[in-house]
């Protein structure tokens, strides 16, 4: 585990991880679009949820009894209000997965991905601005405008 910890601490790991994740997300969305020509969006969500649950269960079981005790002890630290918040987010993201699968059935992958990109750039930029409490200056405004134009240009 020391080797994994060293890899995770390396700042380049973030870049490599998100490059890999972004590439895999394109493959996954193309596969999902193909699968939606054969099955319904609800069946797709059900299948991926079952596979995710199975895979995570295997990882948890595989990591010995000690790890299971750690997990149970960690879960006991969560109070009722925090647990309700987790349930709320789980419901929101579950509904989002169903909705996005339905969107994918009726819209092009490129349209979905570029809209997702442009909106997440805007939301992430806004969140970073608000969380860091930095002043909104002209260079940040131009940065947003340039990113928005770049995202729009990809739609042609």
DSSP file (Angstrom, degrees, kcal/mol; ACC not computed):
  #  RESIDUE AA STRUCTURE BP1 BP2  ACC     N-H-->O    O-->H-N    N-H-->O    O-->H-N    TCO  KAPPA ALPHA  PHI   PSI    X-CA   Y-CA   Z-CA
    1    1 A X     >        0   0    0      0, 0.0     4,-2.3     0, 0.0     5,-0.2   0.000 360.0 360.0 360.0 -21.4    0.0    0.0    0.0
    2    2 A X  H  >  +     0   0    0      2,-0.2     4,-2.2     1,-0.2     5,-0.2   0.887 360.0  51.8 -63.0 -39.0    3.0    2.3    0.4
    3    3 A X  H  > S+     0   0    0      2,-0.2     4,-2.2     1,-0.2    -1,-0.2   0.924 110.0  48.4 -64.6 -44.0    3.6    2.3   -3.3
    4    4 A X  H  > S+     0   0    0      1,-0.2     4,-2.6     2,-0.2    -2,-0.2   0.901 110.3  51.8 -62.0 -41.4   -0.1    3.2   -4.0
    5    5 A X  H  X S+     0   0    0     -4,-2.3     4,-1.7     2,-0.2    -1,-0.2   0.899 109.1  50.1 -62.6 -41.0    0.1    6.0   -1.5
    6    6 A X  H  X S+     0   0    0     -4,-2.2     4,-0.9     2,-0.2    -1,-0.2   0.895 111.4  49.0 -64.3 -40.1    3.3    7.4   -3.2
    7    7 A X  H >< S+     0   0    0     -4,-2.2     3,-0.7     1,-0.2     6,-0.3   0.924 111.0  49.9 -64.2 -44.1    1.6    7.3   -6.6
    8    8 A X  H 3< S+     0   0    0     -4,-2.6    -1,-0.2     1,-0.2    -2,-0.2   0.810 107.4  54.4 -66.4 -30.1   -1.5    9.0   -5.2
    9    9 A X  H 3< S+     0   0    0     -4,-1.7     2,-0.2    -5,-0.2    -1,-0.2   0.709  85.2 100.2 -76.0 -20.4    0.6   11.8   -3.6
   10   10 A X  S X< S-     0   0    0     -4,-0.9     3,-1.2    -3,-0.7     4,-0.5  -0.499  71.7-141.7 -70.0 129.8    2.3   12.6   -7.0
   11   11 A X  T >> S+     0   0    0      1,-0.3     4,-0.7    -2,-0.2     3,-0.7   0.769  99.0  62.5 -66.3 -25.7    0.7   15.7   -8.6
   12   12 A X  H 3> S+     0   0    0      1,-0.2     4,-2.5     2,-0.2    -1,-0.3   0.732  87.6  73.4 -70.3 -21.3    1.0   14.1  -12.1
   13   13 A X  H <> S+     0   0    0     -3,-1.2     4,-2.9    -6,-0.3    -1,-0.2   0.867  91.2  56.3 -60.8 -36.5   -1.3   11.3  -11.0
   14   14 A X  H <> S+     0   0    0     -3,-0.7     4,-2.3    -4,-0.5    -1,-0.2   0.933 109.9  44.6 -60.9 -46.1   -4.2   13.7  -11.1
   15   15 A X  H  X S+     0   0    0     -4,-0.7     4,-2.2     2,-0.2     5,-0.2   0.941 115.9  45.6 -65.0 -48.6   -3.5   14.6  -14.7
   16   16 A X  H  X S+     0   0    0     -4,-2.5     4,-2.5     1,-0.2     5,-0.2   0.918 113.1  51.3 -61.4 -44.3   -3.0   11.0  -15.8
   17   17 A X  H  X S+     0   0    0     -4,-2.9     4,-2.9    -5,-0.2    -1,-0.2   0.934 113.2  43.2 -59.8 -48.2   -6.1    9.8  -13.9
   18   18 A X  H  X S+     0   0    0     -4,-2.3     4,-2.3     2,-0.2    -1,-0.2   0.806 112.3  53.4 -74.0 -27.9   -8.4   12.4  -15.5
   19   19 A X  H  X S+     0   0    0     -4,-2.2     4,-2.1    -5,-0.2    -1,-0.2   0.930 114.4  42.8 -64.5 -45.5   -6.9   11.9  -19.0
   20   20 A X  H  X S+     0   0    0     -4,-2.5     4,-2.6    -5,-0.2    -2,-0.2   0.927 115.5  48.6 -65.2 -45.6   -7.6    8.2  -18.6
   21   21 A X  H  X S+     0   0    0     -4,-2.9     4,-2.1    -5,-0.2    -2,-0.2   0.897 111.5  49.6 -63.3 -41.8  -11.0    8.7  -17.1
   22   22 A X  H  X S+     0   0    0     -4,-2.3     4,-1.5     2,-0.2    -1,-0.2   0.913 112.2  48.1 -64.5 -42.8  -12.0   11.2  -19.8
   23   23 A X  H  X S+     0   0    0     -4,-2.1     4,-1.7     1,-0.2     3,-0.2   0.926 112.9  48.0 -62.8 -44.9  -10.9    8.8  -22.5
   24   24 A X  H  X S+     0   0    0     -4,-2.6     4,-2.8     1,-0.2    -1,-0.2   0.831 105.3  59.2 -66.2 -31.3  -12.8    5.9  -20.9
   25   25 A X  H  X S+     0   0    0     -4,-2.1     4,-2.3     2,-0.2    -1,-0.2   0.870 104.2  51.0 -67.3 -33.9  -15.9    8.1  -20.5
   26   26 A X  H  X S+     0   0    0     -4,-1.5     4,-2.0    -3,-0.2    -1,-0.2   0.923 112.3  46.3 -66.0 -43.2  -16.0    8.6  -24.3
   27   27 A X  H  X S+     0   0    0     -4,-1.7     4,-2.3     1,-0.2    -2,-0.2   0.917 113.4  49.9 -62.9 -42.2  -15.7    4.8  -24.8
   28   28 A X  H  X S+     0   0    0     -4,-2.8     4,-2.6     1,-0.2    -2,-0.2   0.890 109.9  49.2 -65.2 -40.1  -18.4    4.2  -22.2
   29   29 A X  H  X S+     0   0    0     -4,-2.3     4,-2.5     2,-0.2    -1,-0.2   0.876 111.0  50.0 -71.0 -35.3  -20.8    6.7  -23.7
   30   30 A X  H  X S+     0   0    0     -4,-2.0     4,-2.2     2,-0.2    -2,-0.2   0.914 112.5  47.9 -65.1 -41.3  -20.4    5.2  -27.2
   31   31 A X  H  X S+     0   0    0     -4,-2.3     4,-2.8     2,-0.2    -2,-0.2   0.912 111.8  49.8 -64.3 -41.7  -21.0    1.7  -25.7
   32   32 A X  H  X S+     0   0    0     -4,-2.6     4,-2.2     2,-0.2    -2,-0.2   0.911 109.2  51.4 -63.1 -42.2  -24.1    3.0  -23.9
   33   33 A X  H  < S+     0   0    0     -4,-2.5     4,-0.5     2,-0.2    -1,-0.2   0.915 112.2  47.2 -60.9 -43.0  -25.4    4.6  -27.1
   34   34 A X  H >< S+     0   0    0     -4,-2.2     3,-1.5     1,-0.2     4,-0.3   0.931 111.2  50.6 -63.0 -45.7  -24.9    1.3  -28.9
   35   35 A X  H >X S+     0   0    0     -4,-2.8     4,-2.8     1,-0.3     3,-1.8   0.837 101.1  63.4 -63.4 -31.9  -26.6   -0.7  -26.0
   36   36 A X  T 3< S+     0   0    0     -4,-2.2    -1,-0.3     1,-0.3    -2,-0.2   0.654  93.1  62.9 -69.3 -13.4  -29.6    1.7  -26.1
   37   37 A X  T <4 S+     0   0    0     -3,-1.5    -1,-0.3    -4,-0.5    -2,-0.2   0.624 116.0  31.3 -79.4 -12.5  -30.3    0.5  -29.6
   38   38 A X  T <4 S+     0   0    0     -3,-1.8     2,-0.3    -4,-0.3    -2,-0.2   0.721 125.7  27.1-111.9 -34.4  -30.9   -2.9  -28.1
   39   39 A X  S  < S-     0   0    0     -4,-2.8    -1,-0.2     1,-0.0     2,-0.1  -0.815  83.4 -95.2-129.7 167.5  -32.3   -2.3  -24.6
   40   40 A X     >  -     0   0    0     -2,-0.3     4,-2.2     1,-0.1     5,-0.2  -0.387  36.1-111.4 -78.9 159.6  -34.2    0.4  -22.8
   41   41 A X  H  > S+     0   0    0      1,-0.2     4,-2.4     2,-0.2     5,-0.2   0.882 119.2  53.6 -57.3 -38.1  -32.6    3.2  -20.8
   42   42 A X  H  > S+     0   0    0      1,-0.2     4,-2.5     2,-0.2    -1,-0.2   0.893 108.1  49.6 -65.7 -38.4  -34.0    1.7  -17.6
   43   43 A X  H  > S+     0   0    0      2,-0.2     4,-2.7     1,-0.2    -1,-0.2   0.886 110.2  51.4 -65.8 -38.1  -32.5   -1.7  -18.4
   44   44 A X  H  X S+     0   0    0     -4,-2.2     4,-2.6     2,-0.2     5,-0.2   0.931 111.5  46.3 -63.3 -45.7  -29.1   -0.1  -19.1
   45   45 A X  H  X S+     0   0    0     -4,-2.4     4,-2.4     2,-0.2    -2,-0.2   0.916 113.2  50.0 -63.4 -43.0  -29.2    1.7  -15.8
   46   46 A X  H  X S+     0   0    0     -4,-2.5     4,-2.5     2,-0.2    -2,-0.2   0.936 111.9  47.8 -60.6 -47.3  -30.2   -1.5  -14.0
   47   47 A X  H  X S+     0   0    0     -4,-2.7     4,-2.4     1,-0.2    -2,-0.2   0.934 114.1  45.2 -61.4 -48.1  -27.4   -3.5  -15.7
   48   48 A X  H  X S+     0   0    0     -4,-2.6     4,-2.6     1,-0.2    -1,-0.2   0.874 113.0  51.6 -66.5 -35.2  -24.7   -0.9  -14.9
   49   49 A X  H  X S+     0   0    0     -4,-2.4     4,-2.7    -5,-0.2    -1,-0.2   0.917 110.4  47.9 -66.2 -42.9  -25.9   -0.6  -11.3
   50   50 A X  H  X S+     0   0    0     -4,-2.5     4,-2.6     2,-0.2    -2,-0.2   0.919 113.4  48.0 -63.0 -43.7  -25.9   -4.3  -10.7
   51   51 A X  H  X S+     0   0    0     -4,-2.4     4,-2.6    -5,-0.2    -2,-0.2   0.919 112.7  48.3 -64.0 -43.0  -22.4   -4.5  -12.2
   52   52 A X  H  X S+     0   0    0     -4,-2.6     4,-2.7     2,-0.2     5,-0.2   0.932 113.1  47.8 -61.4 -46.4  -21.2   -1.6  -10.1
   53   53 A X  H  X S+     0   0    0     -4,-2.7     4,-2.5     1,-0.2    -2,-0.2   0.915 113.2  48.2 -61.2 -44.0  -22.7   -3.1   -6.9
   54   54 A X  H  X S+     0   0    0     -4,-2.6     4,-2.3     2,-0.2    -2,-0.2   0.925 112.8  47.6 -63.2 -45.4  -21.2   -6.5   -7.7
   55   55 A X  H  X S+     0   0    0     -4,-2.6     4,-2.1     1,-0.2    -2,-0.2   0.928 114.1  46.0 -63.7 -46.1  -17.7   -5.1   -8.4
   56   56 A X  H  X S+     0   0    0     -4,-2.7     4,-2.4     1,-0.2    -1,-0.2   0.886 111.6  52.3 -65.4 -38.5  -17.7   -2.9   -5.2
   57   57 A X  H  X S+     0   0    0     -4,-2.5     4,-2.8    -5,-0.2     5,-0.2   0.913 108.5  51.1 -62.6 -42.3  -19.0   -5.8   -3.1
   58   58 A X  H  X S+     0   0    0     -4,-2.3     4,-2.7     2,-0.2    -2,-0.2   0.916 110.2  49.3 -61.0 -43.8  -16.2   -8.0   -4.4
   59   59 A X  H  X S+     0   0    0     -4,-2.1     4,-1.4     2,-0.2    -2,-0.2   0.924 113.2  46.5 -62.0 -44.8  -13.6   -5.4   -3.6
   60   60 A X  H  < S+     0   0    0     -4,-2.4     3,-0.2     1,-0.2    -2,-0.2   0.923 115.7  44.7 -65.3 -44.4  -15.0   -5.0    0.0
   61   61 A X  H >< S+     0   0    0     -4,-2.8     3,-0.7     1,-0.2    -2,-0.2   0.898 111.3  54.3 -65.8 -40.4  -15.1   -8.7    0.6
   62   62 A X  H 3< S+     0   0    0     -4,-2.7     2,-0.4     1,-0.3    -1,-0.2   0.789  92.1  74.2 -64.9 -28.6  -11.7   -9.3   -0.9
   63   63 A X  T 3X S-     0   0    0     -4,-1.4     4,-0.9    -3,-0.2    -1,-0.3  -0.007 104.7-113.6 -83.1  32.8  -10.1   -6.7    1.4
   64   64 A X  H <>  -     0   0    0     -3,-0.7     4,-1.5    -2,-0.4    -1,-0.2   0.367  32.0 -72.9  65.0 168.2  -10.3   -9.0    4.5
   65   65 A X  H  > S+     0   0    0      1,-0.2     4,-2.3     2,-0.2     5,-0.2   0.838 126.2  61.8 -66.1 -36.2  -12.2   -8.9    7.7
   66   66 A X  H  > S+     0   0    0      1,-0.2     4,-2.2     2,-0.2    -1,-0.2   0.925 104.7  47.3 -58.7 -45.7  -10.0   -6.1    9.1
   67   67 A X  H  X S+     0   0    0     -4,-0.9     4,-2.6     1,-0.2    -1,-0.2   0.890 109.0  54.5 -64.3 -38.4  -11.1   -3.8    6.3
   68   68 A X  H  X S+     0   0    0     -4,-1.5     4,-2.7     1,-0.2    -1,-0.2   0.903 107.5  50.3 -62.3 -39.9  -14.7   -4.7    6.8
   69   69 A X  H  X S+     0   0    0     -4,-2.3     4,-2.8     2,-0.2    -1,-0.2   0.909 109.8  51.1 -64.1 -40.5  -14.4   -3.7   10.5
   70   70 A X  H  X S+     0   0    0     -4,-2.2     4,-2.6     2,-0.2    -2,-0.2   0.919 110.5  49.0 -60.2 -43.2  -12.9   -0.4    9.4
   71   71 A X  H  X S+     0   0    0     -4,-2.6     4,-2.6     2,-0.2    -2,-0.2   0.936 112.4  47.1 -63.3 -46.5  -15.7    0.2    7.0
   72   72 A X  H  X S+     0   0    0     -4,-2.7     4,-1.6     1,-0.2    -2,-0.2   0.907 112.7  49.5 -63.4 -41.2  -18.3   -0.6    9.7
   73   73 A X  H  X S+     0   0    0     -4,-2.8     4,-0.7     2,-0.2    -1,-0.2   0.901 111.3  50.0 -63.2 -40.5  -16.6    1.6   12.2
   74   74 A X  H >< S+     0   0    0     -4,-2.6     3,-1.2     1,-0.2     4,-0.4   0.922 108.3  52.2 -62.9 -43.4  -16.4    4.4    9.7
   75   75 A X  H >< S+     0   0    0     -4,-2.6     3,-1.1     1,-0.3    -1,-0.2   0.825 102.3  59.9 -63.7 -30.7  -20.1    4.1    8.9
   76   76 A X  H 3< S+     0   0    0     -4,-1.6    -1,-0.3     1,-0.2    -2,-0.2   0.713  95.8  63.7 -69.0 -19.5  -20.9    4.3   12.7
   77   77 A X  T << S+     0   0    0     -3,-1.2     2,-0.5    -4,-0.7    -1,-0.2   0.637  82.7  93.2 -78.0 -14.4  -19.3    7.8   12.7
   78   78 A X  S <  S-     0   0    0     -3,-1.1     2,-0.1    -4,-0.4    -3,-0.0  -0.683  71.4-143.1 -84.1 125.1  -21.9    9.2   10.3
   79   79 A X     >  -     0   0    0     -2,-0.5     4,-2.3     1,-0.1     5,-0.2  -0.299  28.0 -97.8 -82.6 173.7  -24.8   10.8   12.1
   80   80 A X  H  > S+     0   0    0      1,-0.2     4,-2.4     2,-0.2     5,-0.2   0.891 121.8  50.8 -59.6 -45.0  -28.4   10.6   11.0
   81   81 A X  H  > S+     0   0    0      1,-0.2     4,-2.0     2,-0.2    -1,-0.2   0.918 111.8  47.4 -61.6 -44.4  -28.4   14.0    9.3
   82   82 A X  H  > S+     0   0    0      1,-0.2     4,-2.2     2,-0.2    -1,-0.2   0.881 110.9  52.5 -64.2 -37.9  -25.3   13.1    7.3
   83   83 A X  H  X S+     0   0    0     -4,-2.3     4,-2.4     2,-0.2    -2,-0.2   0.903 107.8  51.0 -64.2 -41.8  -26.8    9.8    6.3
   84   84 A X  H  X S+     0   0    0     -4,-2.4     4,-2.5     2,-0.2    -1,-0.2   0.884 108.4  52.5 -62.8 -39.0  -29.9   11.5    5.1
   85   85 A X  H  X S+     0   0    0     -4,-2.0     4,-2.5     2,-0.2    -2,-0.2   0.917 108.8  50.1 -63.1 -42.8  -27.8   13.8    3.0
   86   86 A X  H  X S+     0   0    0     -4,-2.2     4,-2.6     1,-0.2    -2,-0.2   0.918 110.6  49.5 -59.4 -43.9  -26.0   10.8    1.5
   87   87 A X  H  X S+     0   0    0     -4,-2.4     4,-2.6     2,-0.2    -2,-0.2   0.915 109.7  52.4 -61.8 -42.9  -29.4    9.2    0.7
   88   88 A X  H  X S+     0   0    0     -4,-2.5     4,-2.5     1,-0.2    -2,-0.2   0.931 111.7  44.6 -59.4 -47.2  -30.5   12.5   -1.0
   89   89 A X  H  X S+     0   0    0     -4,-2.5     4,-3.0     2,-0.2     5,-0.3   0.897 111.6  53.7 -65.4 -38.7  -27.4   12.6   -3.2
   90   90 A X  H  X S+     0   0    0     -4,-2.6     4,-2.1    -5,-0.2    -2,-0.2   0.913 111.0  46.5 -61.1 -41.9  -27.8    8.9   -4.0
   91   91 A X  H  X S+     0   0    0     -4,-2.6     4,-2.6     2,-0.2     5,-0.2   0.924 113.1  49.0 -65.1 -44.5  -31.4    9.5   -5.1
   92   92 A X  H  X S+     0   0    0     -4,-2.5     4,-2.3     1,-0.2    -2,-0.2   0.937 114.7  44.0 -61.0 -47.3  -30.5   12.6   -7.1
   93   93 A X  H  X S+     0   0    0     -4,-3.0     4,-2.0     2,-0.2    -1,-0.2   0.822 112.3  52.9 -71.7 -29.9  -27.6   10.8   -8.9
   94   94 A X  H  X S+     0   0    0     -4,-2.1     4,-1.9    -5,-0.3    -1,-0.2   0.937 112.5  44.3 -66.6 -46.2  -29.7    7.7   -9.5
   95   95 A X  H  X S+     0   0    0     -4,-2.6     4,-2.7     1,-0.2    -2,-0.2   0.881 111.7  54.8 -63.9 -37.4  -32.4    9.7  -11.1
   96   96 A X  H  X S+     0   0    0     -4,-2.3     4,-3.2    -5,-0.2     5,-0.2   0.895 105.6  52.0 -62.8 -40.8  -29.8   11.6  -13.0
   97   97 A X  H  X S+     0   0    0     -4,-2.0     4,-1.9     2,-0.2    -1,-0.2   0.908 111.6  46.4 -63.1 -42.1  -28.4    8.4  -14.4
   98   98 A X  H  X S+     0   0    0     -4,-1.9     4,-1.9     2,-0.2    -2,-0.2   0.937 115.0  46.9 -64.3 -46.4  -31.8    7.4  -15.6
   99   99 A X  H  X S+     0   0    0     -4,-2.7     4,-2.5     1,-0.2    -2,-0.2   0.917 112.1  49.3 -62.5 -45.0  -32.5   10.8  -17.1
  100  100 A X  H  X S+     0   0    0     -4,-3.2     4,-2.4     1,-0.2    -1,-0.2   0.846 108.3  54.0 -67.7 -32.0  -29.1   10.9  -18.9
  101  101 A X  H  X S+     0   0    0     -4,-1.9     4,-1.3    -5,-0.2    -1,-0.2   0.889 110.0  47.8 -65.8 -38.2  -29.6    7.5  -20.3
  102  102 A X  H  X S+     0   0    0     -4,-1.9     4,-0.9     2,-0.2    -2,-0.2   0.902 110.9  51.0 -67.6 -40.7  -32.9    8.7  -21.8
  103  103 A X  H >X S+     0   0    0     -4,-2.5     4,-1.5     1,-0.2     3,-0.8   0.916 107.3  54.1 -58.9 -43.3  -31.2   11.8  -23.1
  104  104 A X  H 3< S+     0   0    0     -4,-2.4    -1,-0.2     1,-0.3    -2,-0.2   0.822 101.7  58.9 -62.7 -32.0  -28.5    9.6  -24.7
  105  105 A X  H 3< S+     0   0    0     -4,-1.3    -1,-0.3     1,-0.2    -2,-0.2   0.829 117.9  30.3 -65.3 -30.9  -31.2    7.6  -26.5
  106  106 A X  H << S+     0   0    0     -4,-0.9     2,-0.3    -3,-0.8    -2,-0.2   0.497 115.6  56.8-110.5  -5.8  -32.5   10.7  -28.3
  107  107 A X  S  < S-     0   0    0     -4,-1.5     2,-0.1    -5,-0.1     0, 0.0  -0.901  84.3 -97.7-129.8 156.8  -29.5   13.0  -28.7
  108  108 A X     >  -     0   0    0     -2,-0.3     4,-2.0     1,-0.1     5,-0.2  -0.355  28.5-125.7 -68.2 149.2  -26.0   12.8  -30.3
  109  109 A X  H  > S+     0   0    0      1,-0.2     4,-2.9     2,-0.2     5,-0.2   0.905 110.4  54.6 -60.5 -43.4  -23.1   11.9  -28.1
  110  110 A X  H  > S+     0   0    0      1,-0.2     4,-2.6     2,-0.2     5,-0.3   0.895 107.2  50.2 -61.6 -40.9  -21.2   15.0  -29.2
  111  111 A X  H  > S+     0   0    0      2,-0.2     4,-2.1     1,-0.2     5,-0.2   0.924 113.3  45.7 -63.1 -44.6  -24.1   17.3  -28.3
  112  112 A X  H  X S+     0   0    0     -4,-2.0     4,-2.5     1,-0.2    -2,-0.2   0.933 115.1  46.7 -64.5 -46.2  -24.3   15.8  -24.8
  113  113 A X  H  X S+     0   0    0     -4,-2.9     4,-2.6     2,-0.2    -2,-0.2   0.902 113.6  46.7 -66.7 -41.3  -20.6   15.9  -24.2
  114  114 A X  H  X S+     0   0    0     -4,-2.6     4,-2.8    -5,-0.2     5,-0.2   0.901 114.0  48.2 -70.7 -38.3  -20.1   19.5  -25.4
  115  115 A X  H  X S+     0   0    0     -4,-2.1     4,-2.5    -5,-0.3     5,-0.3   0.928 112.9  49.0 -63.3 -43.7  -23.1   20.7  -23.4
  116  116 A X  H  X S+     0   0    0     -4,-2.5     4,-2.4    -5,-0.2    -2,-0.2   0.918 113.0  48.0 -60.2 -44.0  -21.7   18.8  -20.3
  117  117 A X  H  X S+     0   0    0     -4,-2.6     4,-2.4     2,-0.2    -2,-0.2   0.948 113.4  45.4 -62.1 -50.3  -18.3   20.3  -20.9
  118  118 A X  H  X S+     0   0    0     -4,-2.8     4,-2.0     1,-0.2    -2,-0.2   0.909 116.0  45.5 -64.5 -42.4  -19.5   23.9  -21.3
  119  119 A X  H  X S+     0   0    0     -4,-2.5     4,-3.0    -5,-0.2     5,-0.2   0.904 113.1  49.5 -69.0 -40.2  -21.8   23.8  -18.3
  120  120 A X  H  X S+     0   0    0     -4,-2.4     4,-2.8    -5,-0.3     5,-0.3   0.862 108.8  53.1 -70.1 -32.0  -19.3   22.1  -16.1
  121  121 A X  H  X S+     0   0    0     -4,-2.4     4,-2.5    -5,-0.2     5,-0.2   0.943 113.4  44.2 -62.1 -46.1  -16.6   24.7  -17.0
  122  122 A X  H  X S+     0   0    0     -4,-2.0     4,-2.5    -5,-0.2    -2,-0.2   0.949 117.8  43.0 -62.9 -49.9  -19.0   27.5  -16.1
  123  123 A X  H  X S+     0   0    0     -4,-3.0     4,-2.8     2,-0.2    -2,-0.2   0.920 116.6  47.2 -65.0 -44.3  -20.2   25.8  -12.8
  124  124 A X  H  X S+     0   0    0     -4,-2.8     4,-2.8    -5,-0.2     5,-0.2   0.905 113.0  49.1 -65.0 -40.9  -16.7   24.8  -11.8
  125  125 A X  H  X S+     0   0    0     -4,-2.5     4,-2.3    -5,-0.3    -2,-0.2   0.926 113.3  46.9 -62.8 -44.1  -15.3   28.2  -12.6
  126  126 A X  H  X S+     0   0    0     -4,-2.5     4,-2.6    -5,-0.2    -2,-0.2   0.912 113.2  48.8 -63.2 -43.6  -18.1   29.9  -10.6
  127  127 A X  H  X S+     0   0    0     -4,-2.8     4,-3.1     2,-0.2     5,-0.3   0.924 111.9  48.4 -64.2 -44.3  -17.6   27.4   -7.7
  128  128 A X  H  X S+     0   0    0     -4,-2.8     4,-2.4     1,-0.2     6,-0.2   0.914 111.9  50.3 -61.5 -41.9  -13.9   28.0   -7.6
  129  129 A X  H  X>S+     0   0    0     -4,-2.3     5,-1.0    -5,-0.2     4,-0.8   0.930 115.8  41.5 -60.8 -46.4  -14.4   31.8   -7.7
  130  130 A X  H  <5S+     0   0    0     -4,-2.6    -2,-0.2     2,-0.2    -1,-0.2   0.892 117.1  46.7 -71.3 -39.9  -16.9   31.6   -4.8
  131  131 A X  H  <5S+     0   0    0     -4,-3.1    -2,-0.2     1,-0.2    -1,-0.2   0.868 116.3  43.4 -72.2 -36.3  -15.0   29.1   -2.7
  132  132 A X  H  <5S-     0   0    0     -4,-2.4    -1,-0.2    -5,-0.3    -2,-0.2   0.611  97.7-141.2 -84.3 -11.2  -11.6   30.9   -3.1
  133  133 A X  T  <5 +     0   0    0     -4,-0.8     2,-0.2    -5,-0.2    -3,-0.2   0.861  43.6 157.2  53.5  40.4  -13.2   34.3   -2.5
  134  134 A X      < -     0   0    0     -5,-1.0     2,-0.2    -6,-0.2    -1,-0.2  -0.612  48.1 -99.1 -90.4 156.0  -11.0   35.9   -5.1
  135  135 A X        -     0   0    0     -2,-0.2     2,-0.9     1,-0.1    -1,-0.1  -0.501  32.4-118.7 -73.2 141.9  -12.0   39.0   -6.9
  136  136 A X        +     0   0    0     -2,-0.2     2,-0.2     4,-0.1    -1,-0.1  -0.730  45.0 177.8 -81.3 110.1  -13.5   38.7  -10.3
  137  137 A X     >  -     0   0    0     -2,-0.9     4,-2.0     1,-0.0     3,-0.2  -0.553  44.1 -96.5-110.4 177.4  -11.1   40.5  -12.5
  138  138 A X  H  > S+     0   0    0      1,-0.2     4,-2.7     2,-0.2     5,-0.2   0.843 119.9  55.8 -64.2 -35.6  -10.9   41.1  -16.3
  139  139 A X  H  > S+     0   0    0      2,-0.2     4,-2.1     1,-0.2    -1,-0.2   0.882 108.4  47.9 -67.7 -36.3   -8.5   38.2  -16.9
  140  140 A X  H  > S+     0   0    0     -3,-0.2     4,-2.3     2,-0.2    -1,-0.2   0.897 111.8  50.3 -68.9 -39.3  -10.9   35.7  -15.3
  141  141 A X  H  X S+     0   0    0     -4,-2.0     4,-2.3     1,-0.2    -2,-0.2   0.934 111.9  47.3 -63.5 -45.2  -13.8   37.1  -17.3
  142  142 A X  H  X S+     0   0    0     -4,-2.7     4,-2.9     1,-0.2     5,-0.2   0.881 108.6  56.3 -62.8 -37.2  -11.8   36.8  -20.5
  143  143 A X  H  X S+     0   0    0     -4,-2.1     4,-2.4     2,-0.2    -2,-0.2   0.929 108.9  45.8 -59.3 -46.3  -10.8   33.3  -19.5
  144  144 A X  H  X S+     0   0    0     -4,-2.3     4,-2.6     2,-0.2    -2,-0.2   0.918 113.5  49.5 -61.9 -43.7  -14.5   32.3  -19.1
  145  145 A X  H  X S+     0   0    0     -4,-2.3     4,-2.6     2,-0.2    -2,-0.2   0.922 111.6  48.2 -63.3 -44.1  -15.4   33.9  -22.4
  146  146 A X  H  X S+     0   0    0     -4,-2.9     4,-2.7     2,-0.2    -1,-0.2   0.916 112.5  48.5 -63.9 -43.2  -12.5   32.2  -24.3
  147  147 A X  H  X S+     0   0    0     -4,-2.4     4,-2.6    -5,-0.2    -1,-0.2   0.912 112.2  49.2 -63.2 -41.2  -13.4   28.8  -22.8
  148  148 A X  H  X S+     0   0    0     -4,-2.6     4,-2.4     2,-0.2    -2,-0.2   0.917 112.5  47.4 -64.3 -43.0  -17.1   29.3  -23.8
  149  149 A X  H  X S+     0   0    0     -4,-2.6     4,-2.6     2,-0.2    -2,-0.2   0.921 111.9  50.7 -63.7 -43.2  -16.1   30.3  -27.3
  150  150 A X  H  X S+     0   0    0     -4,-2.7     4,-1.2     2,-0.2    -2,-0.2   0.918 111.5  47.2 -60.9 -44.0  -13.8   27.3  -27.6
  151  151 A X  H  < S+     0   0    0     -4,-2.6     4,-0.4     1,-0.2     3,-0.3   0.903 112.8  49.6 -64.0 -40.8  -16.5   25.0  -26.4
  152  152 A X  H >< S+     0   0    0     -4,-2.4     3,-1.6     1,-0.2     4,-0.3   0.887 105.1  58.0 -64.3 -39.4  -19.0   26.5  -28.8
  153  153 A X  H >< S+     0   0    0     -4,-2.6     3,-1.3     1,-0.3    -1,-0.2   0.796  96.2  63.6 -63.6 -28.6  -16.5   26.2  -31.7
  154  154 A X  T 3< S+     0   0    0     -4,-1.2    -1,-0.3    -3,-0.3    -2,-0.2   0.705  90.7  67.6 -67.9 -18.1  -16.3   22.4  -31.2
  155  155 A X  T <         0   0    0     -3,-1.6    -1,-0.2    -4,-0.4    -2,-0.2   0.649 360.0 360.0 -77.7 -13.4  -20.0   22.2  -32.1
  156  156 A X    <         0   0    0     -3,-1.3    -1,-0.2    -4,-0.3    -2,-0.1   0.484 360.0 360.0 -80.9 360.0  -19.3   23.2  -35.7
